[in-house]
Amino acid sequence: MAIRSVLGLFNNEDTAADALDALNEAGFDQSEYEVLTGTPYPEGTFGEAEPVHKLYRFPLIGAACGFIVGLLLTSGTQLAFPLVTGGKPILSIPPMAIIMYEGTMLGAILFTVVGIIFESRLPRLLMGAYNTKITEGAIGVAVTTDETKVSQAEDVLRNAGAEDLKRGWETEQNR
């Protein structure tokens, strides 16, 4: 079924928030619409649900992976090339701790970068409708839904006070 995008432009926050309420009352799911703005507003300004971020998981998993890789690398190297020095043990903890610490930090940093990209939903391959007036201060409400509900979304946005409507991309997608 074809997915289409409709963008309604609003001049102030109140009418954009009213449009979101009207879309919610018309039966649109919160995952079907989003607010586009060039001005940073606090989360929930327009009455939309605050996103749940799980970014904290990525550094923890990365740190655990880095620690394990550091442990396997140092112990594997010392066991593969044993250097017996004056009766000391082959596996020496102090040099291993330095490499394991560095592996832990490197894993946490790399996984954090991957987590930020993942949580930011980048790269966004299919952009919906967009208007350059958004970067000039207008507030856009983009509704992305199947083509049977596009005219209903346009009516809701127009009745909520949208000053301009624009249709966006179309793609075939099975839900």
C-alpha positions in Angstrom: 0.0 0.0 0.0 1.3 3.5 -0.8 2.5 5.7 2.0 2.2 9.5 1.5 3.2 12.5 3.5 1.3 15.7 4.0 2.8 18.8 5.6 0.9 21.6 7.2 2.6 24.9 8.1 1.6 26.9 11.2 2.9 30.3 12.4 2.6 29.8 16.2 2.9 27.0 18.7 -0.7 27.1 19.9 -2.2 26.3 16.5 0.4 23.6 15.9 -0.5 22.0 19.2 -4.2 22.3 18.3 -3.5 20.5 15.0 -1.8 17.6 16.9 -4.8 17.4 19.2 -7.1 17.4 16.1 -5.1 14.7 14.4 -5.2 12.6 17.6 -9.0 13.0 17.8 -9.4 12.1 14.1 -7.9 8.7 14.8 -4.3 9.2 13.7 -1.7 7.4 15.7 1.2 9.4 17.3 3.7 7.5 15.1 1.9 8.9 12.0 2.7 12.5 12.6 5.6 14.6 13.8 6.5 18.3 14.4 9.2 19.9 12.2 10.7 23.2 13.4 13.9 25.1 13.0 13.5 26.5 16.5 14.5 24.4 19.5 11.4 23.8 21.6 11.4 21.7 24.8 10.1 18.1 24.5 6.3 18.0 24.8 5.7 21.6 23.9 3.2 20.7 21.3 1.6 17.9 23.4 3.4 15.1 21.6 4.6 12.1 23.5 8.1 12.4 24.8 10.4 9.9 23.1 11.8 7.1 25.2 15.6 7.0 24.7 17.6 3.9 25.4 21.0 5.5 24.7 22.4 4.4 28.1 22.5 0.8 26.9 25.0 1.4 24.1 27.9 2.5 26.3 27.3 -0.3 28.8 27.3 -3.0 26.1 30.3 -1.4 24.4 32.3 -1.2 27.6 31.5 -4.9 28.3 32.6 -5.9 24.8 35.8 -3.8 25.0 36.7 -5.3 28.4 36.2 -8.8 27.0 38.2 -8.1 23.9 41.0 -6.6 26.0 41.0 -9.6 28.4 41.1 -12.1 25.5 43.8 -10.1 23.6 46.2 -9.8 26.6 45.7 -13.3 28.0 45.8 -14.9 24.5 49.0 -13.0 23.7 50.7 -14.0 26.9 49.7 -17.6 26.6 50.6 -17.8 22.9 54.1 -16.3 23.5 55.0 -17.3 27.0 58.0 -15.4 28.5 59.0 -17.0 31.7 61.0 -14.4 33.7 62.5 -15.4 37.0 59.7 -17.7 38.0 57.0 -15.0 37.7 53.5 -16.1 36.4 52.9 -16.0 32.7 49.7 -14.1 33.0 50.5 -10.8 34.7 47.5 -8.7 35.9 49.0 -5.1 36.0 49.8 -5.0 32.3 46.6 -6.7 31.4 44.6 -4.1 33.5 45.9 -1.2 31.3 44.9 -2.9 28.1 41.5 -3.9 29.5 40.9 -0.4 30.7 41.7 1.1 27.3 39.6 -1.6 25.5 36.7 -0.7 27.9 36.9 3.0 27.1 37.3 2.4 23.4 34.3 0.1 23.3 32.1 2.5 25.2 33.0 5.4 23.0 32.5 3.5 19.7 29.2 2.0 20.8 28.0 5.5 22.1 28.6 7.0 18.7 26.7 4.1 17.0 24.0 4.5 19.6 23.6 8.3 18.9 23.3 7.6 15.2 20.8 4.8 15.9 18.7 6.8 18.4 18.7 9.8 16.0 17.2 7.7 13.3 20.0 8.5 10.9 20.4 8.2 8.0 16.9 9.1 7.1 16.6 7.7 3.6 13.0 8.7 2.7 12.2 12.2 3.6 8.6 13.2 3.8 7.1 16.6 2.8 9.3 19.6 3.6 9.1 23.3 3.1 11.9 25.9 3.5 9.6 28.1 5.5 10.3 25.8 8.4 13.9 27.0 8.6 12.5 30.6 8.6 10.5 30.1 11.8 7.3 28.3 10.6 6.2 25.1 12.4 5.4 22.1 10.3 3.2 19.2 11.2 4.0 16.3 8.9 1.5 13.4 8.7 2.9 10.2 7.1 0.1 7.7 6.5 -1.3 5.5 3.8 -2.9 7.2 0.8 -6.5 6.3 1.8 -6.2 8.7 4.8 -4.3 11.5 3.1 -7.3 13.6 2.3 -8.6 13.2 5.8 -5.2 14.4 7.2 -5.3 17.4 4.8 -8.8 18.3 6.0 -7.8 18.1 9.7 -4.7 20.2 9.1 -6.7 22.8 7.1 -9.4 23.0 9.8 -6.8 23.4 12.5 -5.5 26.5 10.8 -2.7 25.4 8.5 -1.6 28.3 6.3 -0.1 26.0 3.6 -0.4 22.4 2.8 2.1 20.3 0.8 2.2 16.7 -0.3 5.4 14.7 -0.1 6.9 11.4 -1.4 5.2 8.2 -2.2 6.4 4.7 -1.8 5.1 1.2 -1.8 5.3 -0.4 1.5 3.6 -3.4 3.2 2.5 -2.9 6.8 
